[in-house]
Amino acid sequence: MSLLQRAFALLLLASPVVPALAVDEADLLPVDQAFALTASAITRDRIHVQWKVADGYYLYRHRTGVEVEGAGFQDATLQLPKGKAYRDEFFGDVETYHEDLTGVLAGKAAPGTDSITLKVKYQGCADAGIC
């Protein structure tokens, strides 16, 4: 065994053992519970889209959006509050929401429209590092 190999072996023996963090999928909430979603029309030109974010989870602002399917609600624009600045290892500098989030979909209901269908997209993660 060379001097370098002996030094490396001694270094390994002297290093503290750190157990790997293992996350069991059974410990994670289903998506619909981690990010409970509701939408309600406050007026004919404003729809509140709300996410109830569970403790230990967060949403990405740049991965959150709402589209209206069909022509029943025109000029729809989703307004979101400022999120918390976060440096993500995959996305870089982003904003996140660790608490409940309410977005406002502003637009104009077409005459005679009683209901619309929304296509909602979002991505979130658990603080444990699982997305």
Buried (B, 14 or more C-beta within 10 A) or exposed (E): EEEEEEEEEEEEEEEEEEEEEEEEEEEBBEEEEBBBBEBEBEEEBBBEBBBBBBEBBBBBBEBBBBEBEEEBBEEBEBEBEEBEEBEEEEEEEBBBBBEEBBBBBBBEBEEEBEEBEBEBEBEBBBEEEEE
